[in-house]
């Protein structure tokens, strides 16, 4: 109700001004100021009070500011009606303008609220958020980016963000941004950004999309950059694992088939000789040689299967250890004695240099695996060269070295050969799964030691094993658990 009262006050105020200015406005313009009252009432109070002020203004103008008399009635009616029609038009136009202005203000408030909400979300976001103009110049970066790249908001503006991109990729990134922004469509790409805390360039997935105004034109770009370094590493590791698996299956099938084929040929030959009644094929000498060949094939199969089982135990954390006092010198002689047949067949000479007993707290069976694998590796790749085994006590433990005088191991392979399914040469007649040195490293490290390969003066390859006299308590407990 107050709105209509306000409209009446506005009309009254207009009438008072009209009376005060009667000499200036004259009687010929009875409704001139009441148009203003209609406009003001509509603007302040709405369409209804605007119509109401038009009616009051029409009555006031007719009664106060038009000539009286019967012969003036038609003039009063016509001018009052015309004023009312004009007042209605003024009311409609003014009310429409007022609503449009109000809607614009509400939209502006909503946009401001939305922008404020967006800013809050981006500031607490755990990923890089950015905005750019249509030329590709950065206009905003969130707090996460500033902390990640150690660049202030001002330093990141324009093309300042390029400082965080890998130097060799900066120009390409700049050109890429210009090209994709020119197309005007959403995009994604991968880029390396520097993490300031450690200086590491890490892969990020960059995504951007345009923001369109009411006219359908792009007025800015918004986007994010998500760290995908771990995902890329996992994908790379998975690809490496798949390739290693395929290589292993191919090599394992060949390695397992070789001794099986050999035994199959020998049994087929024995069967043919038996069917032909050739008793001379079963002389003690020939049987002894045949049994020796079968034994070698069985030993090779056993070694391959044992290595595969140990690798499986390592991957599942079930490779067991039993640490107890033992003499390394005695173990060296025992291991070499067990390999006497293979050493003799290869024609090499193995010398042990260990002048005194060396007693330590180790796993005898696992350490024998290390010695056996290193000696077999030297026989396999030493190409008939002699082998020296040296064991000596050092201040930090024991150093065990196995050296051959063959072609040696290339510098770029000296660390690779300790990885799973890797070999020092791409191919070798004696084959192998590429597990021996991998197992050696796992066993030595579980003892708290280390293993490496060098090319000593004079050529060949030397594998050095460093062992503490006793593993620490945590290693013993984990091995026995």
C-alpha positions as CSV (number, residue, x, y, z in Angstrom):
1,X,0.0,0.0,0.0
2,X,2.9,2.3,0.7
3,X,3.8,2.2,-3.0
4,X,0.5,3.8,-4.0
5,X,0.8,6.3,-1.2
6,X,4.2,7.2,-2.5
7,X,2.8,7.6,-6.0
8,X,0.2,10.0,-4.7
9,X,2.8,12.0,-2.9
10,X,4.8,12.2,-6.1
11,X,1.7,13.5,-8.0
12,X,1.0,16.0,-5.1
13,X,4.6,17.2,-5.3
14,X,4.3,17.7,-9.1
15,X,1.1,19.7,-8.6
16,X,2.7,21.9,-6.1
17,X,5.6,22.6,-8.4
18,X,3.1,23.3,-11.2
19,X,1.3,25.8,-9.1
20,X,4.5,27.5,-8.1
21,X,5.6,27.7,-11.7
22,X,2.2,28.7,-13.1
23,X,3.5,31.9,-14.6
24,X,6.2,30.0,-16.5
25,X,4.3,27.0,-17.7
26,X,1.0,28.7,-18.3
27,X,-2.4,27.0,-18.6
28,X,-1.6,25.6,-22.1
29,X,0.5,22.8,-20.6
30,X,-1.6,21.4,-17.9
31,X,-0.1,17.9,-17.8
32,X,3.6,18.7,-18.5
33,X,4.9,18.0,-15.0
34,X,2.6,15.0,-14.4
35,X,4.5,13.0,-17.1
36,X,7.5,13.3,-14.7
37,X,5.4,12.1,-11.8
38,X,4.3,9.0,-13.8
39,X,7.8,8.3,-14.8
40,X,9.2,8.7,-11.3
41,X,6.4,6.7,-9.7
42,X,6.9,3.8,-12.1
43,X,10.6,3.8,-11.6
44,X,10.4,3.9,-7.8
45,X,7.3,1.9,-7.1
46,X,6.4,-0.2,-10.2
47,X,3.8,-0.4,-12.9
48,X,0.7,-0.3,-10.7
49,X,1.6,2.9,-8.9
50,X,2.7,4.3,-12.3
51,X,-0.9,3.8,-13.6
52,X,-2.3,5.2,-10.4
53,X,-0.1,8.3,-10.7
54,X,-1.3,8.7,-14.3
55,X,-4.9,8.8,-13.2
56,X,-4.2,11.2,-10.3
57,X,-2.2,13.4,-12.7
58,X,-5.0,13.4,-15.2
59,X,-7.5,14.5,-12.6
60,X,-5.2,17.1,-11.1
61,X,-4.3,18.6,-14.4
62,X,-8.0,18.7,-15.5
63,X,-9.3,20.2,-12.3
64,X,-6.5,22.7,-11.5
65,X,-4.8,23.7,-14.7
66,X,-7.5,23.7,-17.4
67,X,-10.2,26.4,-18.1
68,X,-13.6,25.6,-16.5
69,X,-16.9,25.9,-18.2
70,X,-19.3,23.8,-20.1
71,X,-17.8,24.8,-23.5
72,X,-14.4,23.5,-22.3
73,X,-15.6,20.0,-21.3
74,X,-14.7,18.3,-24.6
75,X,-11.3,19.9,-24.5
76,X,-10.8,18.6,-20.9
77,X,-11.9,15.1,-21.8
78,X,-9.7,14.9,-25.0
79,X,-6.5,16.2,-23.3
80,X,-7.0,14.1,-20.2
81,X,-7.6,11.0,-22.3
82,X,-4.6,11.7,-24.4
83,X,-2.5,12.2,-21.2
84,X,-3.8,9.0,-19.8
85,X,-2.8,7.1,-23.0
86,X,0.6,8.7,-23.0
87,X,1.0,8.0,-19.2
88,X,0.2,4.3,-19.8
89,X,2.9,4.2,-22.5
90,X,5.4,6.0,-20.3
91,X,4.6,3.5,-17.5
92,X,5.1,0.5,-19.7
93,X,8.4,1.8,-21.1
94,X,9.8,2.9,-17.7
95,X,8.7,-0.4,-16.0
96,X,10.4,-2.4,-18.8
97,X,13.6,-0.4,-18.5
98,X,13.5,-0.8,-14.7
99,X,13.1,-4.6,-14.9
100,X,15.8,-4.8,-17.5
101,X,18.2,-2.8,-15.3
102,X,17.2,-5.0,-12.3
103,X,17.8,-8.1,-14.2
104,X,21.2,-6.9,-15.4
105,X,22.1,-6.0,-11.8
106,X,21.0,-9.5,-10.6
107,X,23.0,-11.1,-13.4
108,X,26.0,-9.0,-12.6
109,X,25.7,-10.0,-8.9
110,X,25.3,-13.7,-9.9
111,X,28.3,-13.5,-12.2
112,X,30.3,-11.8,-9.4
113,X,29.2,-14.5,-7.0
114,X,30.0,-17.2,-9.5
115,X,33.4,-15.7,-10.2
116,X,34.2,-15.5,-6.5
117,X,33.1,-19.1,-6.0
118,X,35.2,-20.2,-8.9
119,X,38.2,-18.3,-7.5
120,X,37.8,-20.0,-4.1
121,X,37.6,-23.4,-5.8
122,X,40.7,-22.9,-7.9
123,X,42.7,-21.6,-5.0
124,X,42.1,-24.8,-3.0
125,X,42.4,-27.1,-6.0
126,X,45.3,-29.6,-5.7
127,X,46.1,-29.1,-9.4
128,X,47.3,-26.3,-11.7
129,X,44.5,-24.0,-12.8
130,X,45.0,-21.2,-15.3
131,X,43.2,-18.6,-17.5
132,X,44.4,-17.0,-20.7
133,X,43.2,-14.3,-23.1
134,X,42.4,-14.9,-26.8
135,X,46.1,-14.4,-27.7
136,X,47.2,-17.1,-25.3
137,X,48.7,-14.8,-22.7
138,X,48.1,-16.1,-19.1
139,X,45.9,-13.8,-17.1
140,X,45.5,-15.9,-13.9
141,X,47.1,-18.8,-12.1
142,X,46.0,-20.4,-8.9
143,X,48.0,-20.7,-5.7
144,X,48.9,-24.3,-6.3
145,X,50.7,-23.4,-9.5
146,X,52.6,-20.6,-7.8
147,X,53.8,-22.9,-5.1
148,X,54.5,-25.8,-7.5
149,X,56.6,-23.7,-10.0
150,X,57.8,-21.2,-7.4
151,X,56.5,-18.4,-9.6
152,X,54.5,-15.5,-8.3
153,X,51.1,-14.5,-9.9
154,X,52.8,-11.6,-11.6
155,X,55.7,-13.7,-12.9
156,X,53.3,-16.2,-14.4
157,X,51.4,-13.6,-16.4
158,X,51.7,-13.3,-20.1
159,X,54.3,-15.9,-21.3
160,X,56.0,-16.0,-17.9
161,X,54.7,-19.6,-17.4
162,X,57.3,-20.7,-20.0
163,X,59.9,-20.5,-17.3
164,X,58.5,-23.7,-15.8
165,X,58.6,-25.6,-19.0
166,X,61.5,-27.8,-20.0
167,X,63.9,-25.3,-21.8
168,X,64.0,-27.4,-25.1
169,X,60.2,-27.5,-25.2
170,X,59.4,-23.9,-24.5
171,X,59.3,-22.6,-28.1
172,X,57.2,-25.6,-29.2
173,X,54.8,-25.1,-26.3
174,X,54.4,-21.4,-27.2
175,X,53.7,-22.2,-30.8
176,X,51.3,-25.0,-29.8
177,X,49.3,-22.7,-27.6
178,X,48.9,-20.2,-30.4
179,X,47.8,-22.9,-32.9
180,X,45.2,-24.5,-30.7
181,X,43.8,-21.2,-29.4
182,X,43.4,-20.1,-33.0
183,X,41.2,-23.1,-33.7
184,X,38.8,-22.1,-30.9
185,X,38.1,-25.6,-29.7
186,X,38.9,-27.6,-26.5
187,X,42.3,-29.3,-26.5
188,X,44.6,-31.4,-24.4
189,X,48.3,-32.1,-24.6
190,X,51.2,-33.4,-22.5
191,X,53.9,-31.1,-21.3
192,X,56.8,-31.3,-18.8
193,X,56.7,-28.8,-16.0
194,X,59.3,-28.2,-13.4
195,X,58.5,-29.0,-9.8
196,X,60.4,-26.2,-7.9
197,X,61.1,-28.1,-4.7
198,X,63.4,-30.6,-6.4
199,X,63.9,-29.2,-9.9
200,X,62.4,-32.3,-11.5
201,X,60.6,-31.9,-14.9
202,X,57.4,-33.9,-14.5
203,X,54.8,-34.8,-17.2
204,X,51.5,-33.0,-16.9
205,X,48.2,-33.4,-18.9
206,X,47.3,-29.9,-20.1
207,X,43.6,-29.3,-20.8
208,X,41.9,-26.1,-22.0
209,X,38.5,-24.9,-23.3
210,X,37.2,-21.6,-24.5
211,X,34.7,-19.4,-22.6
212,X,32.0,-17.9,-24.9
213,X,30.1,-14.6,-24.3
214,X,26.5,-13.8,-25.1
215,X,27.5,-12.9,-28.7
216,X,29.0,-16.3,-29.2
217,X,32.6,-15.0,-29.2
218,X,35.5,-16.4,-27.2
219,X,36.7,-13.9,-24.7
220,X,39.0,-16.1,-22.6
221,X,40.3,-19.6,-22.0
222,X,40.4,-21.7,-18.9
223,X,42.2,-24.9,-18.2
224,X,44.1,-27.2,-15.8
225,X,47.4,-29.1,-15.8
226,X,47.3,-32.5,-14.0
227,X,50.5,-34.2,-12.9
228,X,50.6,-37.6,-14.7
229,X,54.3,-38.4,-14.0
230,X,53.5,-41.5,-11.9
231,X,50.9,-42.7,-14.4
232,X,53.4,-42.4,-17.3
233,X,56.1,-44.2,-15.2
234,X,53.6,-47.0,-14.3
235,X,52.7,-47.3,-18.0
236,X,56.4,-47.4,-18.9
237,X,57.1,-50.0,-16.2
238,X,54.1,-52.0,-17.4
239,X,55.4,-52.0,-21.0
240,X,58.8,-53.0,-19.8
241,X,57.3,-55.8,-17.7
242,X,55.3,-57.0,-20.7
243,X,58.4,-57.0,-22.9
244,X,60.4,-58.8,-20.2
245,X,57.7,-61.3,-19.8
246,X,57.5,-62.0,-23.5
247,X,61.3,-62.2,-23.7
248,X,61.4,-64.5,-20.7
249,X,58.7,-66.8,-22.1
250,X,60.5,-67.0,-25.4
251,X,63.9,-67.6,-23.7
252,X,62.5,-70.0,-21.1
253,X,60.7,-72.1,-23.7
254,X,64.0,-72.4,-25.6
255,X,66.1,-73.1,-22.5
256,X,63.7,-75.7,-21.2
257,X,63.3,-77.4,-24.6
258,X,67.1,-77.7,-25.2
259,X,67.9,-80.2,-22.4
260,X,64.6,-82.0,-22.9
261,X,65.3,-82.3,-26.7
262,X,68.8,-83.7,-25.8
263,X,67.4,-86.3,-23.5
264,X,64.6,-87.2,-26.0
265,X,67.2,-87.8,-28.7
266,X,69.3,-90.0,-26.4
267,X,66.3,-92.1,-25.4
268,X,65.2,-92.4,-29.0
269,X,68.7,-93.6,-29.9
270,X,68.8,-96.1,-27.1
271,X,65.4,-97.4,-28.2
272,X,66.5,-97.9,-31.8
273,X,69.7,-99.7,-30.7
274,X,67.6,-101.9,-28.5
275,X,65.1,-102.7,-31.2
276,X,68.0,-103.6,-33.6
277,X,69.7,-105.8,-31.0
278,X,72.9,-103.8,-30.9
279,X,74.3,-104.8,-27.5
280,X,77.5,-103.0,-28.3
281,X,75.7,-99.8,-27.8
282,X,75.3,-100.7,-24.1
283,X,79.0,-101.1,-23.2
284,X,80.0,-99.7,-19.8
285,X,81.9,-96.8,-21.5
286,X,79.0,-95.7,-23.7
287,X,76.5,-96.1,-20.9
288,X,78.7,-94.0,-18.6
289,X,78.9,-91.3,-21.2
290,X,75.2,-91.5,-21.9
291,X,74.3,-91.2,-18.2
292,X,76.7,-88.3,-17.8
293,X,75.0,-86.4,-20.7
294,X,71.6,-87.1,-19.2
295,X,72.8,-86.0,-15.8
296,X,74.0,-82.7,-17.3
297,X,70.7,-82.1,-19.0
298,X,68.8,-82.8,-15.7
299,X,71.2,-80.5,-13.8
300,X,70.5,-77.8,-16.4
301,X,66.8,-78.2,-16.1
302,X,67.0,-78.2,-12.3
303,X,69.1,-75.0,-12.3
304,X,66.6,-73.3,-14.6
305,X,63.6,-74.3,-12.6
306,X,65.3,-73.4,-9.3
307,X,66.1,-69.9,-10.7
308,X,62.5,-69.4,-11.9
309,X,61.2,-70.5,-8.5
310,X,63.5,-68.2,-6.6
311,X,62.5,-65.3,-8.8
312,X,58.9,-66.1,-8.1
313,X,59.7,-66.2,-4.3
314,X,61.4,-62.8,-4.6
315,X,58.4,-61.2,-6.3
316,X,56.1,-62.6,-3.6
317,X,58.5,-61.8,-0.7
318,X,58.9,-65.5,0.2
319,X,62.6,-66.0,-0.5
320,X,63.8,-67.4,2.8
321,X,67.2,-67.0,4.5
322,X,68.8,-68.7,7.4
323,X,71.8,-66.7,8.8
324,X,74.3,-68.7,10.8
325,X,78.1,-68.8,11.4
326,X,80.0,-70.3,8.4
327,X,83.4,-70.4,6.8
328,X,83.6,-68.6,3.5
329,X,86.9,-70.3,2.5
330,X,85.4,-73.8,3.0
331,X,82.2,-72.7,1.1
332,X,84.3,-71.5,-1.9
333,X,86.1,-74.9,-2.2
334,X,82.8,-76.8,-1.8
335,X,81.1,-74.8,-4.6
336,X,84.0,-75.2,-7.0
337,X,84.2,-78.9,-6.3
338,X,80.5,-79.3,-7.2
339,X,81.2,-77.5,-10.5
340,X,84.3,-79.7,-11.2
341,X,82.5,-81.5,-14.1
342,X,81.4,-78.3,-15.8
343,X,84.8,-76.7,-15.2
344,X,86.6,-79.6,-16.7
345,X,84.3,-79.8,-19.7
346,X,84.9,-76.1,-20.4
347,X,88.7,-76.5,-20.2
348,X,89.2,-73.6,-17.8
349,X,91.3,-73.4,-14.7
350,X,89.7,-71.9,-11.5
351,X,92.0,-70.6,-8.8
352,X,90.9,-69.7,-5.3
353,X,92.9,-67.1,-3.3
354,X,91.7,-67.2,0.3
355,X,94.7,-67.7,2.6
356,X,92.7,-67.9,5.8
357,X,89.4,-69.0,7.1
358,X,86.8,-66.1,7.0
359,X,83.9,-66.8,9.4
360,X,80.8,-64.7,9.0
361,X,77.1,-64.8,9.8
362,X,75.5,-65.6,6.4
363,X,73.1,-67.9,4.7
364,X,75.2,-70.8,3.4
365,X,72.8,-72.1,0.8
366,X,72.1,-68.6,-0.7
367,X,75.7,-67.6,-0.7
368,X,76.6,-70.8,-2.5
369,X,74.1,-69.8,-5.1
370,X,75.9,-66.5,-5.6
371,X,79.3,-68.2,-6.0
372,X,77.9,-70.8,-8.3
373,X,76.1,-68.3,-10.5
374,X,79.2,-66.1,-10.7
375,X,81.5,-69.0,-11.7
376,X,79.1,-70.3,-14.2
377,X,78.7,-66.8,-15.7
378,X,82.5,-66.6,-16.0
379,X,82.7,-70.0,-17.7
380,X,79.8,-69.1,-20.0
381,X,81.1,-65.7,-21.1
382,X,84.8,-66.0,-20.4
383,X,85.4,-67.9,-23.7
384,X,87.7,-70.5,-22.1
385,X,89.8,-68.0,-20.1
386,X,91.0,-68.8,-16.6
387,X,89.0,-67.7,-13.5
388,X,90.3,-66.2,-10.3
389,X,88.3,-66.2,-7.1
390,X,89.6,-63.9,-4.3
391,X,88.2,-63.4,-0.8
392,X,89.7,-61.0,1.7
393,X,88.7,-59.3,4.9
394,X,88.2,-55.5,4.7
395,X,87.4,-52.9,7.4
396,X,83.7,-52.9,6.4
397,X,83.3,-56.7,5.8
398,X,84.4,-59.1,3.2
399,X,85.1,-58.6,-0.5
400,X,84.6,-61.6,-2.7
401,X,85.7,-61.2,-6.4
402,X,85.2,-63.6,-9.3
403,X,87.3,-62.6,-12.3
404,X,87.6,-64.0,-15.8
405,X,90.1,-62.9,-18.6
406,X,87.6,-63.1,-21.4
407,X,86.2,-60.3,-23.6
408,X,84.6,-58.6,-20.5
409,X,81.3,-56.7,-20.2
410,X,80.7,-53.4,-22.1
411,X,80.6,-50.3,-19.9
412,X,76.9,-49.6,-20.8
413,X,75.9,-53.1,-19.7
414,X,77.8,-53.3,-16.4
415,X,74.7,-52.2,-14.4
416,X,72.1,-53.5,-16.8
417,X,73.1,-57.2,-16.4
418,X,71.9,-57.2,-12.8
419,X,68.3,-56.6,-13.9
420,X,65.8,-59.3,-14.4
421,X,66.1,-61.2,-17.7
422,X,69.1,-59.2,-18.9
423,X,72.3,-60.7,-20.2
424,X,75.8,-59.4,-20.9
425,X,75.5,-60.4,-24.6
426,X,72.5,-60.4,-26.9
427,X,73.1,-64.1,-27.8
428,X,75.3,-66.9,-26.5
429,X,75.5,-70.6,-27.3
430,X,75.2,-71.6,-23.7
431,X,72.0,-69.7,-23.4
432,X,70.6,-68.7,-20.0
433,X,67.5,-67.0,-18.7
434,X,69.3,-63.8,-17.6
435,X,68.3,-64.6,-14.0
436,X,71.6,-65.6,-12.4
437,X,73.0,-62.1,-11.8
438,X,69.6,-60.8,-10.8
439,X,69.4,-63.5,-8.1
440,X,72.9,-62.7,-7.0
441,X,72.0,-59.0,-6.5
442,X,68.9,-59.9,-4.6
443,X,70.7,-62.4,-2.3
444,X,73.6,-60.1,-1.6
445,X,71.4,-57.1,-0.9
446,X,69.4,-59.2,1.6
447,X,72.7,-59.8,3.3
448,X,73.1,-56.1,3.6
449,X,75.8,-56.0,1.0
450,X,76.3,-54.9,-2.6
451,X,77.5,-56.3,-5.9
452,X,79.0,-54.7,-9.0
453,X,80.9,-55.4,-12.2
454,X,84.0,-53.7,-13.4
455,X,86.6,-54.1,-16.2
456,X,89.9,-54.5,-14.3
457,X,93.3,-53.6,-15.7
458,X,94.3,-56.3,-18.0
459,X,90.8,-56.9,-19.4
460,X,88.1,-59.4,-18.7
461,X,85.3,-59.0,-16.3
462,X,85.4,-58.8,-12.5
463,X,82.4,-59.2,-10.2
464,X,82.9,-57.8,-6.7
465,X,80.6,-58.8,-3.8
466,X,80.8,-56.8,-0.6
467,X,79.3,-58.5,2.5
468,X,79.1,-57.3,6.1
469,X,80.3,-59.9,8.6
470,X,76.8,-60.0,9.9
471,X,73.5,-58.6,8.5
472,X,71.8,-56.0,10.7
473,X,68.9,-57.1,13.0
474,X,66.2,-55.8,10.7
475,X,67.5,-57.8,7.7
476,X,67.7,-61.0,9.8
477,X,64.2,-60.5,11.1
478,X,62.7,-59.8,7.7
479,X,64.5,-62.8,6.3
480,X,63.2,-65.1,9.0
481,X,59.7,-63.8,9.0
